[in-house]
Amino acid sequence: MSLKKIVVTGPESTGKSSLCDALAAHFHTSWVPEYAREYLETHGVAYTLEDLSHIARGQVALEDRRAAIAETAGHRFLFIDTDLYVIRVWSEFVFDRCDPWILNQIAIRRYDAYLLCRTDLPWEKDDLREYPDPAIRERLFRIYREILIRQSTPWMEIGGHGDARIAAGIEAVHLLLK
């Protein structure tokens, strides 16, 4: 049985990391954290377009390492907290352009499903988050949804609070990967 890679995506502060952690626990597997958090904690929050390219390369390398470990362990699933679509949106939203390497990687990397987290959770402040305004969060959510509509990998929106959100994620995994 081959490893199924499920990306959990969406705007900041929509519960992506918590959902990945909960899904990995439920399915007895592992997950890939968002590399941007580690990078920005090390290098500071005043990032440039070039920093986003470094973050993208770090995300891909981390994902590939974790996928190899999960495959060796015989895991069925690997949950991924964001992928290069997130870095593309971030790059285009902040800098109005995106590194061609990122766009090329988006075209060649393959995933089995996407879970798009809705903005129905309250925004939680932390030093790495930038957009608490509900209108901007919803605008970003619509950008992610439009991207997922235009690509061929199956996906579902995930909403709700607490256990209901986790249950929605579990159900989506079962429906998307029958």
N, C-alpha and C positions, 0 to 999 in steps of 0.2 A: 504494500500500500504506500503510495507516495504522499509526501508531506503536503498538506493543504495550507496555503498562506492566506490569512484573512487580515486585511488592513482595516484598522479603526481610524476614521478620519473625521474632520470637521474643524470648525473654528476653535480658538483657544477657550479653555474653561468650559468644555462641554462634556467632561468626564471620560475622555479617551483613555487616559492612563488607568483610571480606576476600573473601567470596563475591561480593558485588556487583562489586568490583574485578576479580576473576577472570572473572566472567561477561561483564562489559563488554569486557574484553580479548579474550576468546574470540569474542564476537559482533561485534567491531569497532564498539562503540558507547560510550555514556557512562552514567554512573550518578549518582544523587542521594544525597549524603551525609546523614547524620542531622543535622538542624539543631540538635537539643538539645545536642550536643557543643559546637558553636560558641557557643551561647547561654550555657551553663554555664561555659565557659572565660572568657567575657567578664564575666558577672555574678556568678559564684561558685556554689558547690554548695548553699548554703542556700536552696533554691527554695520557692516558695509555690504554691498553687493558681492564682493569677493568673499566675505565671511560666509554668505549663504552658499556659495560654491563649496567651500570647505565643509560646511555642515552637511550638504548633500552627499559629498563623498564619504564623510564619516557615517552618515545614516546607512548608505549602501553597504559599507564595509561591516558595520555592526549587524545589519540584517543578514548578510551572507554568513558571518561567523555563527550567529545564533541559529540560522537555518541548518547549517552543517551539524551543529551539536544536536539539534532536535531530530534530524534524520538519523544520526548515529544512535540516538536513544530510542528510535522507533516510534517517535511521537506521530500522532495523526494530524495535529494542527499546530500552527505557529501563528500567534496573534501579534500584529505589528502596529505599534502606536505611531501613526502617521507614515506617509511615504513621500515620494518626491512630488506628488501633486500638491502637498501642503507647502513644500518649499517653492514650487512654482507660483502658487497663489500668493504667498508671502512676498516673494520677489517682485511679482507684477503689481501687487497692491502698494508696496512701499516704494519701489524703484522704477515702475513702469516698464520693466524688461526682465528677462530671465536668461541665465547662462545657457548657451546651446547644448552644453554637455548634459545639463539637467533634462532638457527637453528630449534629447536623444535617449537618455536612460529611461525616461517615462515610456518612450515608444518600444523599448526592447524588454523591459522587466515585466514579468508575468505574475499575476496573483489570481487566487481562486474566488475571492469574494471581497466586497467592501461593506463595512457598516458605517453609515454616516450619522454622526451624533447631532441631534437637534440642539437648538439653543434654549431649551426649556429648563435648564438648570440655572440657578443664580450664578452670576459671575463671581468668581473668587479671586480676590487680589493676591498677586504675588509679584515679586520684583521683575519677573521675566515676561509678564503679560502686558499687552499694550492697549487693548481695545475694549474697555468696559461698557461703552455706549451700546445699548440694545439695538439701535438701528444699524450700526456698523457690524455688530455680530450677526444680525439677520442678513445683511447684505453679503457678508462673507459666506454664510451658510448657503445662500442662493448660488453663489459662484461655485462652491463645491458640488452642489446638487447638479448644476448645469454640466460640469465636467463629467460627473458620473453618468449622467444621461447620455452623453455623447461617446462614451467608450463601451466596450463590449463585455466587460466582466460584470457578473451579476452583483447587485447591491440592494441594500434595504436601509431605510431610515430607522434610527433607534431613538426613542424618547422615553419619558417617564422618570420617576425619581426612585433612588434606592434600589430595593429588591425588584421593583417593577422594571427598571431599566436593565438590570442584569438578566431578568427573565426574558425580556424582549430580545436581548443580544443572543441568549442561548437558543431561543426559538428561531431567530434569523439564521444562525449557523446551521441548524438542522434543516430549515427550508431551502437555504441557498446551496447546500452541499449534500443533498439527498443522494 
